[in-house]
Amino acid sequence: MNRVALAPCGDYAPENVVAAVREVLAPLGGIEAFVWPGAQVLLKPNLLAGKASDKAVTTHPELLRAVIKAVRQAGGIPTVGDSPGIGTLRQVAKGCGVLAVLEEEKVELAPFTSPIEVAVDHGPFRRLELAADLFEADCIINLPKLKTHQMMGMTCGVKNLFGGVVGKRKIALHLQAGDDKTLFARLLLEIAERIAPCLTLVDAVTAMEGEGPGSGNPVAIGALLASRSPLAVDAAAIRLLGLPLSEVWTQQVALEDRRQEADPNRLEIVGHSPETFRPDRFEPARSTEIHFGLPRFLRRHLKRWVTARPEVDLPRCVACGLCVEHCPPQAMTLVHGRLHIHDAQCIRCFCCQELCPHNALKTTQGMLLKILSRSEPK
């Protein structure tokens, strides 16, 4: 059985977060089960963009502080690392309030700038270039934020580890996977296996619903989740939110590949039931593809009808060009100060929406997908 612990945490008051971290780790053996005196411990939060912590885009600074304190109490030496989508790690950490905590706690940043090549035994991704900092640490604590994700359905334990890919190498991997969500999900699973965090502790005090991971709305959940396995903690998070497995691609592919940690029937839930924290209403990410057996060649011909696509919200767009710079297939251009998306080139990765600092890209469903989404039981 794969043990997942859940504990209540109603807000980010420092004393409440410290108590909740202690409570959620107790059934797993406490922080001492993961950290030992002198251990170099790398903390990997979600630092997607430098948005204020109340936007629920990034792991909250107070959760990071509480874990830093716990690591030190066990005798470990913490550092914090990530590779944001836009800007330097220091810039993003400052924007979301993390840098102030690190300066107060005298913790160093690991900017994930030096890659190391990691071999993959099978599949199309024969080698990965991951941050060397990950392999220099004695143990890694994965600290994701619970959010919806326009491409994968949900970002939590597994997806957060994509931040271990250095800088713009993420763009190359998106381009290699193209519009094949199964392939991209399998890539994420391979990365999670290679990084192999000793602990995944999820910030679900405030989660994100709707157009996540960067443009959705905060929603109160009031919980922390923890497990040795990112896949197991994701399975519990899916139960908590009431999401259909078919809409969370990493979990669906993991089950197809018989990765037993993803099996909801093999979960051992301790502390509190996931359903205890389920909000009265939770808006999932929009369905972005019809994926029930249409042949690939037919999906290509019916692309606009059977997939969702990013669309420019012109009143919000300031033509900053960040999406153009970071678009994996270079499907976006600025013409006379106006953003254009070339639909035939777009691979539906939604990186543009994820990284836009102005929430100026929305998701529009193709007509057939929209009809089928409306007909699905709620």
N, C-alpha and C positions, 0 to 999 in steps of 0.2 A: 504494500500500500504506500501511496505517496502522501505524506502528511502535509497539510496546509492549515496554518493557524490564522484565526481572525480575531481581532479585538476592536472594541469601540474607541473612537477618538473624535469627539464632537467638534473640535476646533483646533486651531494652531497655537493656542496659548502654550508657551514653552513647557510649563510644568505638566500640562495634559499630554503633550506629545511624548515627553520623556517617560511618563507612566505608561502610556499606550505601547511604546516600543518595548519596554520591559515586559508588559503583559503578553504581547503577541509572540515574543521570542521564548518565553518561559516553557511552553510545550515542546519547543524544538531543542531544549537544553540550555537556553539563555545565550547571550552573546559569547560566552566562554566556549560554547560548542563549535564556534567558527573562528575565533580570534585567540591567539596565545601571546604571551609576553614577547615583545620584540618583533612580532609579525608586521610586515609591510602590507597594509590593507588599502586597496584602491576602491574608492567609492565611485560608482558610476550612476549619477542621477540622469534624469531627462532634462537637458539644457538645450532645447530646440531653438529658442529665440529669446532675445532680451526683453520679454514682455513682463509686466508687473505680475507678482505672484498671485494676485486675486483673479487673474484671467484663467488660471488653471491650465496653463500651457506647459509649465515646468514643475519639476519636483519642488515642493515648498522648502524655503530656506530653513524653517524650524525643524522639519523632519531631518534634514541633513545635519543640523546642529545636534539633534538628539542622538543620531547614529554616531557622529564624531565623538561625542562624550562617552557613549557606550563602548566604542572601540578602545578609547584611551583607558577606561576603567578596567578593561580586560588586559591592558598592557600593550595594545597594538599601536602602530604608528600610521595614522590615516593620511591619505592624499585624495584629491578629487579630480577626476578626469572625464572628458567627453570631447566630441568633435561636432560642434554645432553646424547647422545647415548654412547659416549666414553669419559672418563676422567671426572675430576671434573668440576663443573661450573666455578670455578676460572680459571682453566687451559684453558678451551675453550674460556672464555671471554677474556683472555689475547691474545690467538692466533688470534682471529678475530678482535681485536682492541677495543672491548667493554670495557674491564677493564680500559684502559687508560681514556676513557670518564667518567666512573663511579668514578674513583679516582679524576679527575679534578672537577667533579660536586658534589663530596662528597655524593654519593649515595651507599647504602648498597646492598649487594647481598643476595637473599633468595635462598639457595641451594636446596630446595625441597628434604630434606632428611627424614622428618617425615611424615608418611602417616596417613590419616584419612579415615575410612571406610564410604562409601556413598552407600545407598541402591538404587536399581533400581527396579521399580515396575513390569516390565515385561521383557521378553526375556531371553536369556541364561546367560547373565551377571547380576546376581542378586545383586552383590555388587562390588564396585570399590574401589580401594585404591588410593586416590588422595592426593597431597601434602597439608598438613595442612595450609601452608602459604596462599593458595588460599582462604581459608575460614576465615582467620583472617583479610584479607583486607576488607576495606569498598567498594572498587570497583576494577575491573580488566580491564586493557586496553591490548587487544590482538594485538600484533605487528608482524604479519606473513610476510614472504618473499614469493613473488609469484614465484612458481617453478613447473615444471613438477614432477611427482612422478611415479616411475616404477610400484608400486603396485596399487595405487589409481587413477592414471591419472594426478592428480593435488594436490598440497599442498598449502593451503592458510588459510583462516580463521578457518575452522573446523579442519583440520588436525594439525594445529599448536598447538592446545590445548591438543593433545596427550602427549605433553611435561609436562603436569600436572600430569602424572602418574610417581610415584617415581621410579627412577633407574631401576633395572633389573626386576621390575614387568611388564615392557613393554614386556619383553621376554615371560613371562607367558601368557600374553594376546594374543600375536601373536600365541603362541602354541595352546591356547584354540580355536582361530578362525581357525587355520590351513590354508588350501588353499581356504577357503570360503571367497571370497572378499565381498560378500553381508553381511556376518556376521561381518566382520571386519569393513566395512563401517558403519554398524548399531552401533557397539561399539563406533566408533569415534563420531557419532551423539549423543549418550547417554552421552559421556564425555563432549562434547560441551554444552549440555543442563545443566549438573550438574555444570559446572564451570560458565556458564552464564556471559561472559564479558559484561560490560556496553558499551564498544566501541571496534570495530575492525578497525584498521588502517593499511593498507597494503603497504608494501614497494615494489612498482613496478617501481621504477626509473630504476633499472637494475633487470631483472628477470632471470630465468634459463630455458633453453630449453633442449630437448634431454633427456639424461639419468639422470634426477633429482631423488632425491633431493640433492645428493652430488657429482655427477660425470658429470653433464651436462655442457653446455656452457652458459656464460653470454650473454644476449641479451638486448639491450636498449629498454625500453618502455617509460620512461619519465613521470610516473604518480604516484599519490597516490590515494588510494580508501579508503572510510570510511563509516561505517554503525553501527547501534546498533546491527545488526544481522550478525553473521558469515556466515550463510547460504545465506543471501541476498548479502553480499559482494562477496561470492564465485560465485553466479549466474552472477554478473556483471563482475567478472574476466574471467569467461568462455566466455562471450560475447566478452570481450576485446581481448582474445587470439584466438577466433574463434574455440574453441574446441568443438567436438561433445559431447552432454550430455551423450551418451552411453559409453564414455571413462572416465568419471569422476564419480567414483563409489559412493562417498558420496552424490553427487547431485542426481544421479539416484535413489538411495535408499530413499533419503529424499522425492523425488517426489512420489515414489511408496507408501511411508508411509503417503502421503498427508500432509506433513509439508509445510504449505502455504508460509513460508519465502523462500523456495527454488524455488517457481514458478516464472519463468522469466516474466510471464504475469502480476505479481503483483508487479514488481519492479517499483519504482519511481526514475528515474535517474535524478540527479541534478548536475549542474556545467557544465560538459562536457560529451559527448557521449562516451561510451567505445570504439566504433569503431574508434574514433579519434586517439586513441593511438595504434591501432593494427599494429604490425610491418609488413613490406612487406613479410617477411618470418618468420615462427615460426615452429620449429620442435617439435611435441608433443612427449611424452613418447611412446615407442613402445607398440603396443598392446601385452598384455601378456596372453590372454586367449580368446578362442572362447566361447561366452556366449549367443548364440541365440537359446537355447532350447535343447542342447544335454543333455540327462539324466546323472545324476551324476555318475552312475556306468560306463557308457560308457566313460565319461571324464577320469575316473580313469584308464581305460584300454588303453586309447589313450593319456595318459598324455604327453609323449614326443612330440606327433604330434600336440596337440591342445593348448599347453601352451608355454610360454617363460620360460627360466631358466637362472640363473646366470652361467657364464662361466669364468674360470680363464684366465687372460691375463698374461701368464707366464713371459714375459720379464719385466713386471711392478711389479710382485709380489715379495716381499722381505721376505715372510714367517714369518711375524711378529706375526701371530696367533690371532690377534684381532677378525677377523671374526669367527674363530673357537670358541673363548670364548663366543661370543655374538649370535651365531646361535641358534634360538629358538628350532628347533628339533634335534640339534647336528648332522647335516648332513654333517659337514665339518671336515676333519682331516689333519694333517701335517704328511707326511711320508717321511723320509729322506730329510727333508727340502723342500718338494714339496706339494702344497696344492691340496687336492682332495675333490670333491663334490659328495656325494652319492645321486644320482638323485631320487631314490625311497623314500628317507626320506625327501627330500627338499619340503617345503610347498610354495615355490615361494613368500615369503614375501619380498625378496630383501633387508633384513636388512644388509646382508654382503656388498652389493654394496653401500648402503646408508652410511655405517660407515667406509668403507675402506679409510685410509688416503692416499693411493697411486693410487687411481683410477684403481685398478688392477682386477676389476670384471666387465665384460661387460654383456649385455643382448643378448642372442641368442634365436631366435624364433624357435618353432617346425615347421616342413616342411609344414603341412597343414595351420597353422597360418600364416606362411610367405607367402604362395601362396595367401591366402585370403586378407592379408594386402596389398599386391601389387595390388590386383584387386579393392580395395576400391577407390571410387572417391576422388580426392584431392581437 
